């Protein structure tokens, strides 16, 4: 029975480590538990319909995921220690093992171990436990490093998304006062947008948590501007210039890839890019922005 409890604890630890690996280091960047928590908290914030709550949904969900990983690891090691409590441990003088709650002592050891604080009044004596305890400290340190790394990966990706949104918003404003002509500049502009859209697609695929960070109301939002980018690509495909049509085709393909990522991983819908981009804008509380002709 004791080894069954230990095996259950090991299983919990492995579940947490697997999710950390798939979230941070797997190319898809989508752990099962983290994706479920991120998506669930986002949906909850949208149902409450409070702008202030939705604005912090992303950071709150990331904190919840990190706490979830930590809690699972602590629970797993608690079971491992509990299965061998008190026979496998040495207690400081003054502590009466038979008069103590084994589960609380196991939880205490697990919390101290994952926090890498070292041992005090309870020390493992069984040979394998003396090896397992430092391993828990190593996992705790790795978990802390992973959490910091995850946060550090998020904000550069968010910056690239916001740059693209600002680029599209600036272009829209400029077109209201300056009539663009069918020149090589348009080809270069559409190609630049295609590169930026492709970068955002990669970021969303590898750092899925960035989807749950909505832009503030007073700043351009990519959720609203994707439809505008699609209109620009459609207009560019009607150009008389080969280079403009080529760049427009590149932008169209990049937008289709972005729509695929959005529809499959986040919105969980199928359809053409126009339909998916409209759903993306709605999910972020925005109205799609459309373009006028060149």
N, C-alpha and C positions, 0 to 999 in steps of 0.2 A: 504493500500500500504506500509506503514511504517513497519508493522509487517511482510509483505512478504519479504521485504529487510532484516529485522533482521533474519528471518528464513533462508534466503539464506546464510547470514553470519555465522549463527550457523552451517549450513550444511558444509560449507568450513572448519570450525574449526574441525568438527567431522571427515571429510575426512582425514585431516592431522594427527589427533590423532590416527585414525584407522591404518594408514600406519605406524606410529611410533611404535604402539603396535605390529603389525604383523612383522615388521622388527627386532625389538629388543627383544621382550619378547615372541612371539609365537614360539613354537618348530620348525616350518618350517623355520623361519627367512626370510620370503619373503613377504614384503609388495608390493602391486600392483604398486604404483607410484615409489618406490625406485628401484624395479626390472626393471621397464621400463626404468628409467633413467640410471641405471648402464649398462644394456644391450645395450641401444642405444649409449651411449658414447663410450663403448668398440668397437662396430661395426664401429663407426665413426673413431676412432683411427686406426683401422685395414685397413679401406679403404684409409685413407690418406697415409698409408705405410711409416710413419716416425718412426723409432725405438725410438727416444726420446719421441715422443708423446705417443706411446703405453706404454712405461715404467711408465709414470705417469697417465695412464688412470684410474687406481684404486683410487688413492688419489683424483684425480680431480673429479671423479664421486661421491665419498663420500661427498666432499665439495658441489658439485652441489645438491645432495640430501638434505643435511642439509639446504642449502639456500632455496631449494624448499619447505621444511616443514615450514621454518620460513616465507617465502613469503605468503604461503597459510593461515597460522594463522594470519598474519598481515592483509591480504586482508579480511579475515572473520570478524575480529573485526572492521575493518574500515567500513564495511557495517553495522554492528550492531550499531556503534556510529553514522554513517551518517543518519540512519533512524530516529534518535531522536535529530538531530542537527538543530537549537541551543536550542530548548525549554528545553531539558533535562539536560542542562549544565549551569554552572555559569562561567562567564568570568571576568577576572580581570579588575579593573578600567582602562580605556583608550582603551580597546578593544571594538569595535563596531560589535556585532554579525551579524547585518544585512548587514554590508559592507564587510564581510569576505566570503571566499570560504568554504562552509560547508564540502566538500569532503576533502580538504587539512587539515582542522582542525581535521576531523575524522581520517585521516591517521597519523597526528601528534600524536594524543592521542593513537592510536594503536601501533605506534612505541615506544613511551615512555612506554606504558604499558607492551609490550612484553619484553622490555629491563629491566624491573623492576626498572626504574629510579624514579618512583613516579610522582606526578602531580605538575604542576606549575600554569600557568595562565588560564587553563581551567580545571574545576572540575565538575564531574557528580553530579547532584542534585536529579534526580529521584531515588526512593528507590531501584528499581531493578538494575539500572545502578551502584549505589554505591556498590552493591554486585558483579555485573559482572566485574567491573574494577579490584578489587583485584584478582578475579578468573583468569583474563587474565595474571596478574603478576605471579600467581602460575603456569599457563601453560607455560609461558615464561621460568621460572626457571626450570620446569620439562623438557622442550625442550632442554635447555642447558645441563642439566644433562644427558639426553638421548644421545645427540651428543657425549659428552665425553665418556660415557659408550660404545657407538658403536665403537668409535675409539679404546678404550681400549680392546675390545673383539677381534678386528681384528688381531693385531700383535702377540699375543700368538698363534693363529691358523696358521698364516703364518709361524711362527717359527717351528711348528710341521710339516708342509708340507715340509719345507726346510730341516729339519733333515731327513725325509724319503728320499728325493731326494739325499742328501749327503750320506746316508747309502747305497742306491742302487749304487751310483756312486763309492763309496769306494769298495763295493763288486765286482763290475765289474773290477776295476783296480787290485784288489787282485787276481782275477781269471786268470789274464794274466800271473802271475808269479808263482802262487801256484795252483796245480791241486787238487781240493777238492775230498775227498773220501766219500763213502756212509756211513756216521756215524751218531751218535746221534747229533753231532754238526750241521749237515745240517738240521735235524728236528727242532732243537732249533732255528736256523737261520730263517727258513721259517715261523715258528710260530711267531717269533718276527716281521717279516715283515707283517704278517697277522694282528697283533695287530695295527701296525702303519698305515696300509692302512685303517683299520676300523676307526681309530681315524680321519684320513683325510676325510673319507666319512661323518662322523658325523659333522665335522667342516664345510664342504661344504654345508651340509644340513641346519645347524643352522646359519652359517655366510657366506651367499652366496657371499658377496662382495669380499671375498678373492680370488675367481676365477679370478677377474679382476686385480690382482696384478701379473704381469708376473715376472719371475726370470730374473736377469741380465744375459747378455750374457756370462760372465766369471764365472758363478756358475752353478752347476747342476740344471736341471729343472725337476720337477716331470712330466710335460707334455711330456717330451721326455723319461723318465725312466719308465713310466707305462707299456709300451710294453715289456721292459726288465723284469719287475717283473712278467708279465704274462708268459714269456718264462721260467723263473725260476720255476714257479708253474707247468707248463707243464712237464718240465724235472723231477721235484720231483715226479710227479705222476707215472713216469716210474720206480721208485726205487724198489729195492728188499726188502727194510726194511718197515715194517708196520708203524713205527713212522714217517718216512720221507713222506710216502704216505699220512698219516693223516694230517701232517702239510701242505703239498702241497695242499690238498683238502681245508683246512682252508684258505690258501692264495688265492686259486682260488675263493672261495665263497666271500671273502672280496673284491677281484678285480671286481667280477661281481656286487657287491653292489655299488662299486665306479663308475663303468661304467653306471649303471642305473641312478645314481644321475647326472653324467655328461651329459648323453644323454637326459634325461628328462628335467632338469632344465636349462641347459646352451647351449648345442649344438643343442638341439631340433631335434634330429635324433634318429632313432632306428637301431638296429643291434647287432652283437655279440661284446663282449668286445674288440677284436682286431680292429674291424672297428671303434669303438668309441674312443679307445685310439689313433689311428692314426689321427682321426679328432681333438682330443684334442691337440695333438702335433702341427698339422697344424694351429689350431686357435691361438696358442701361438708362431707361427713362428719358430717351431722346427721340426727336423726330428726324427722319432721314433728310439730309440736305441734298438737293438735286442741282444739276448744272444747266446753264443755258448754252446754246450753240456757239461755236467759234465764230 
